Amino acid sequence: MVVLGAGGFTTGGLNFDAKIRRNSTDLEDLFIAHIGGMDAFALGLETAYAVLSDSRLPAMKKQRYSSFDSGPGADFEKGRLGFEELADLAEKIGEPEVSSGKQELYENILNRYLFAKGR
């Protein structure tokens, strides 16, 4: 998902390695390990694309971090607001309202894609 979110491989790639291990000791085993690893990367890429294009996770993430789209949040994200200014702002505004991060919901949505049948 990070690779797709960054626009693909524009300035580099991924580090990929396979090793002979346990009772798998010949070159065919190493070749099969590379095939399996690349298949796993391909499935991960297809799954990430499905999550980003078909699920509600991107919209949920955008909503969760919407305070960085304008005001002090945007100023902080752009480096125009330092920790001292944030401390002053926190003192002025007071404690923020506690809102759930919805971790379990995020995980369940992602798991639907990770464990989908027929992929």
N, C-alpha and C positions, 0 to 999 in steps of 0.2 A: 504494500500500500504506500509505503514511503517512496519507493522508486517511481510508481505511477504518479503520486502527488507531486513529485519533483519534475515531472515531464519526461520520464524515462532516463535512459543512460545518455546524458549529454556530455559529461566530462570524465567518465570513467566506467567502472563496472563493479562486479561483486567478486570477492575472493572465494574461490571454490577449490576444494581439495577432497580427495578420497585416499584412503590408506588401506593397505592389506592388514587384516586383523584376525585375531583368534585363529580359527582353523581355515580361514580363507587365505591361502598362501601363494596362489599362482597369479600370473598376469591376467588370466581370464576373470578372476575374482575382482581384481582392480578395475578392469574394463567394465564389468557389471556394476560395480560400486559407482563409477562415474555416470553410467546411464541412469541408475536409480536416483542419484543426486540431481541430475539435470531434469529428470521427470518430476521430482519433488519441487524444484524451482518453477517449472512450467505450470504445474498444478497450483502452486502458490500464486503465481502471476494471474492465472485465470480466475482464481477465487478472489483475489484482491480486486480485480477489475469488476467482478460481479458485485462485491460488497460496495465498491465506490459508485457503481452506476445503477444498481437495483435496490439497494437497501436505504433505510432512513438514517443510517449512521452519519453520513456527511452532514445532513441537516441538523441532527442532534448535536454534533460537535460544533457546528456554526452557532447554534443557539447557546450552547454552554459557554462559549468564549465570546459572545456578542459584546460584552463590556469592553473589549479591546478594539471594537470597530469605530468608536467615537469617544470624545471626551478624554478624561484623564487616562483611561486604559489605552487608548490609541497613542496619546502623548508618551506614555511610559514605553509602549512597544517600539516607538520610533526613536527612543533615546532622548526625548525632550523633557522627561520628568525623571529626576533622580530619587534615590531613597529618602533623602531629607524632605523633599517636596511630598513624597508619598506619606511620610510620617506625619507631616503637617495636615495633609488631606485626611488621613485616618483619624487624627485627633479631632478635626472639624466635623467629619461625617459621623464618626462613631463606629460601633461594631457592625459589620455587614450582616445581612440576613443570611442565615444558614440555608443552603439548598442542597439537595441530594445530588451526588455525582452520577447516580443511576448506573453504577458499575455492573450490577447483575443484569440489568436490561441490555447494556452494551454487549456483555459477554454472551448472553443468550441469542441476540441477533447475529453476532459473529459466528457462534457455534452452528447456527442453521446453515450457514454457507460452508463452514469447514467440514461438516459431517453430512452434507447433502448427498443423496444417493444418485448414482448414475453419472458421476463426473468421470 
